């Protein structure tokens, strides 16, 4: 029986989400079910609108309602979005515990920890909740040290000058 893995792509700059997307395309081409849940990017990310054309092979989810990136919102709007983010985290847990997909990508979930919107312990609980054969990819700028022991493969992406 194949065993799934947990991977993290982190670092400043670009490349984390595209690397995860590459894994998603590969998994989908092998007939696997792929879900991507995005956080903190806002609905104005036109690249993801283009990528929605990959559905139904790759399913995209965004629970945040604002068109703007989270850090560009007013305090009141951020509070509302935190509720939506909680819904996204709860959905991720459901997907992981039911085995609804073969690969789940939590795009910018590490950013939720970095911004103090969720605790690293909550991401650890998501990792622990996954079924043994489910692959999980986490992306974000900063990888909290608490999570390192629970991740099978860590990729630190550093842009060159």
PEUR-V947356 format. One record per residue. N is the residue number from 1. RES is the residue in one letter. PSI is psi in radians with two decimals (999 if undefined). Layout:
# PEUR-V947356
<<N & RES & PSI> <N & RES & PSI>>
This chain:
# PEUR-V947356
<<1 & X & 2.28> <2 & X & 2.50> <3 & X & 2.32> <4 & X & 2.96> <5 & X & 2.88> <6 & X & 2.20> <7 & X & 2.63> <8 & X & 2.32> <9 & X & 2.03> <10 & X & 2.86> <11 & X & 2.86> <12 & X & 2.57> <13 & X & -2.87> <14 & X & 2.87> <15 & X & -0.32> <16 & X & -0.91> <17 & X & -0.75> <18 & X & -0.63> <19 & X & -0.76> <20 & X & -0.68> <21 & X & -0.66> <22 & X & -0.74> <23 & X & -0.66> <24 & X & -0.79> <25 & X & -0.73> <26 & X & -0.82> <27 & X & -0.76> <28 & X & -0.66> <29 & X & -0.33> <30 & X & 0.15> <31 & X & 0.22> <32 & X & 2.70> <33 & X & 2.25> <34 & X & 2.29> <35 & X & 2.45> <36 & X & 2.16> <37 & X & 2.13> <38 & X & 2.47> <39 & X & 2.64> <40 & X & 0.04> <41 & X & -0.21> <42 & X & 2.86> <43 & X & -0.10> <44 & X & 0.14> <45 & X & 1.62> <46 & X & -0.41> <47 & X & -0.72> <48 & X & -0.54> <49 & X & -0.72> <50 & X & -0.75> <51 & X & -0.32> <52 & X & -0.28> <53 & X & -0.26> <54 & X & -0.14> <55 & X & 2.52> <56 & X & -0.05> <57 & X & -0.66> <58 & X & 2.09> <59 & X & 2.26> <60 & X & 2.42> <61 & X & 2.39> <62 & X & 2.22> <63 & X & -0.29> <64 & X & 2.50> <65 & X & -0.38> <66 & X & 2.62> <67 & X & -0.34> <68 & X & 2.77> <69 & X & 2.60> <70 & X & -0.80> <71 & X & -0.09> <72 & X & -0.02> <73 & X & 2.73> <74 & X & 2.87> <75 & X & -0.74> <76 & X & -0.76> <77 & X & -0.61> <78 & X & -0.71> <79 & X & -0.71> <80 & X & -0.73> <81 & X & -0.53> <82 & X & -0.66> <83 & X & -0.75> <84 & X & -0.68> <85 & X & -0.73> <86 & X & -0.72> <87 & X & -0.70> <88 & X & -0.73> <89 & X & -0.75> <90 & X & -0.70> <91 & X & -0.75> <92 & X & -0.75> <93 & X & -0.73> <94 & X & -0.80> <95 & X & -0.74> <96 & X & -0.64> <97 & X & -0.43> <98 & X & -0.21> <99 & X & 0.57> <100 & X & -0.35> <101 & X & 2.84> <102 & X & -0.55> <103 & X & 2.18> <104 & X & 2.18> <105 & X & 2.15> <106 & X & 1.56> <107 & X & 2.11> <108 & X & 0.36> <109 & X & -0.55> <110 & X & -0.49> <111 & X & -0.54> <112 & X & -0.69> <113 & X & -0.82> <114 & X & -0.63> <115 & X & -0.02> <116 & X & 0.33> <117 & X & -0.50> <118 & X & 2.86> <119 & X & 2.66> <120 & X & -0.58> <121 & X & -0.62> <122 & X & -0.67> <123 & X & -0.70> <124 & X & -0.73> <125 & X & -0.64> <126 & X & -0.79> <127 & X & -0.78> <128 & X & -0.47> <129 & X & -0.33> <130 & X & 2.57> <131 & X & 2.66> <132 & X & -0.59> <133 & X & 0.15> <134 & X & 2.30> <135 & X & 2.48> <136 & X & 2.28> <137 & X & 2.29> <138 & X & 2.40> <139 & X & 2.78> <140 & X & 3.06> <141 & X & -0.67> <142 & X & 2.33> <143 & X & 1.98> <144 & X & 2.33> <145 & X & -0.49> <146 & X & -0.53> <147 & X & -0.40> <148 & X & -0.79> <149 & X & -0.28> <150 & X & 0.01> <151 & X & 2.27> <152 & X & -0.71> <153 & X & 2.21> <154 & X & 2.22> <155 & X & 2.00> <156 & X & 1.91> <157 & X & 2.09> <158 & X & 2.06> <159 & X & 2.49> <160 & X & 2.70> <161 & X & 999>>
